[in-house]
Amino acid sequence: MRQKAITGDLDPGYLANVKRVRGSSFYRIALDRAEESLELLAELGQPLEADLPKGSIKSLSEGSPVQRSVTQKYLTTMLEMMGAGNPVGNTEHFAHISVVLRGPKGKGKLILFASGIGDSWTFHSLDVVIEGREERIPLMPSA
């Protein structure tokens, strides 16, 4: 999938985050699943292009004790809302990312929530929201 070019006028902090997200395995997997979704391709057409991602990757071991506690509470709350069992477990980090996908027939927003240990990630949510369409397009593998 083509990705929107990074320009030099971006805030250095945002630029670093974009590069970190784009370099992560979960992000590449999410974009691959989007390109493999026949339902999504029927809605947006081909080729798809990904805008710059928004969101972040958070570590449960970085920052002050207060920051780590807030991050862990956020993760626990999000996963409980999604109905995940044993939401935190041994998780080292998590990602909550959105990216606009554009095709010749329209655009949609890919939204993902994943947790991981090292470079091994588990998706808890991976969907595309299309403006004007009630139902999201799921990109999670069927159970």
C-alpha positions as CSV (number, residue, x, y, z in Angstrom):
1,M,0.0,0.0,0.0
2,R,1.3,3.4,-0.9
3,Q,1.8,5.7,2.1
4,K,1.6,9.5,2.2
5,A,5.0,11.1,2.0
6,I,6.5,12.6,5.2
7,T,7.3,16.3,4.7
8,G,9.9,18.3,6.5
9,D,7.4,20.7,8.0
10,L,6.1,18.2,10.6
11,D,6.6,18.7,14.3
12,P,9.7,16.7,15.3
13,G,7.8,14.8,18.0
14,Y,4.9,13.9,15.7
15,L,7.5,12.9,13.0
16,A,9.2,10.5,15.4
17,N,5.9,9.0,16.3
18,V,4.9,8.5,12.7
19,K,8.2,6.8,12.0
20,R,7.8,4.5,15.1
21,V,4.3,3.5,14.1
22,R,5.2,2.9,10.4
23,G,8.1,0.8,11.4
24,S,6.1,-1.5,13.7
25,S,5.0,-5.0,12.7
26,F,1.4,-4.4,13.9
27,Y,1.0,-1.5,11.6
28,R,2.3,-3.4,8.5
29,I,0.0,-6.3,9.4
30,A,-3.0,-3.9,9.7
31,L,-2.3,-2.3,6.3
32,D,-1.8,-5.8,4.7
33,R,-5.2,-6.9,6.1
34,A,-6.8,-3.8,4.7
35,E,-5.4,-4.5,1.2
36,E,-6.6,-8.1,1.4
37,S,-10.2,-7.2,2.4
38,L,-12.5,-7.6,-0.6
39,E,-15.2,-5.7,1.2
40,L,-13.0,-2.7,1.8
41,L,-11.6,-2.7,-1.7
42,A,-15.2,-2.8,-3.1
43,E,-16.0,0.3,-1.0
44,L,-12.8,2.3,-1.6
45,G,-11.4,0.9,-4.9
46,Q,-7.7,0.4,-5.7
47,P,-5.0,1.4,-5.2
48,L,-5.3,2.3,-1.5
49,E,-3.2,5.0,0.1
50,A,-2.6,5.5,3.8
51,D,-2.4,9.0,5.2
52,L,0.0,9.7,8.2
53,P,-1.1,7.6,11.2
54,K,-2.4,9.3,14.4
55,G,-2.2,7.8,17.8
56,S,0.7,6.3,19.7
57,I,2.5,3.3,21.1
58,K,2.6,3.3,24.9
59,S,5.0,1.4,27.1
60,L,3.9,0.0,30.5
61,S,7.5,0.3,31.7
62,E,8.4,3.8,30.8
63,G,7.8,7.1,32.6
64,S,7.2,7.9,36.3
65,P,5.2,5.5,38.5
66,V,2.1,7.8,38.1
67,Q,2.5,7.8,34.3
68,R,2.8,4.0,34.3
69,S,-0.3,3.6,36.5
70,V,-2.4,5.9,34.3
71,T,-1.2,4.1,31.1
72,Q,-2.1,0.7,32.7
73,K,-5.5,1.9,33.8
74,Y,-6.2,3.3,30.3
75,L,-5.2,-0.1,28.8
76,T,-7.3,-2.1,31.3
77,T,-10.3,0.1,30.7
78,M,-10.1,-0.1,26.9
79,L,-9.7,-3.8,26.9
80,E,-12.5,-4.4,29.4
81,M,-14.8,-2.3,27.1
82,M,-13.8,-4.6,24.2
83,G,-14.6,-7.7,26.3
84,A,-11.1,-9.0,26.4
85,G,-10.4,-11.5,29.2
86,N,-7.3,-10.9,31.4
87,P,-6.8,-7.6,29.7
88,V,-3.3,-6.6,30.9
89,G,-1.5,-9.9,31.6
90,N,2.1,-9.7,30.7
91,T,1.6,-6.9,28.2
92,E,4.7,-4.6,27.8
93,H,3.1,-2.0,25.4
94,F,0.0,-1.2,23.5
95,A,-1.0,0.8,20.5
96,H,-4.1,2.8,19.7
97,I,-3.8,4.1,16.1
98,S,-6.0,5.5,13.4
99,V,-5.1,6.2,9.8
100,V,-7.2,7.4,6.9
101,L,-7.2,5.1,3.9
102,R,-8.0,6.6,0.5
103,G,-9.1,4.9,-2.7
104,P,-10.5,6.2,-6.0
105,K,-14.1,5.6,-4.8
106,G,-13.8,7.1,-1.3
107,K,-12.0,7.1,2.1
108,G,-12.3,5.3,5.4
109,K,-10.5,5.4,8.8
110,L,-8.7,2.3,9.9
111,I,-8.8,2.1,13.7
112,L,-6.7,-0.4,15.7
113,F,-6.1,-1.3,19.3
114,A,-3.3,-3.8,20.0
115,S,-1.2,-5.0,22.9
116,G,2.2,-6.6,22.7
117,I,5.2,-8.2,24.2
118,G,8.4,-7.5,22.3
119,D,7.5,-7.5,18.6
120,S,4.6,-9.9,19.1
121,W,1.3,-8.1,18.9
122,T,-2.3,-9.1,19.6
123,F,-5.1,-7.1,17.9
124,H,-8.1,-6.4,20.1
125,S,-9.8,-4.2,17.6
126,L,-9.1,-3.7,13.9
127,D,-11.8,-2.1,11.8
128,V,-12.4,0.4,9.1
129,V,-15.1,3.1,9.4
130,I,-16.5,4.3,6.1
131,E,-18.3,7.7,6.3
132,G,-22.0,7.2,5.6
133,R,-22.0,3.5,6.3
134,E,-23.4,2.3,9.7
135,E,-21.4,-0.9,10.0
136,R,-17.6,-1.1,10.3
137,I,-15.6,-3.3,8.0
138,P,-13.8,-5.8,10.3
139,L,-10.3,-6.7,9.5
140,M,-9.7,-9.1,12.4
141,P,-9.2,-12.8,11.3
142,S,-12.3,-15.0,11.8
143,A,-12.2,-17.1,14.9
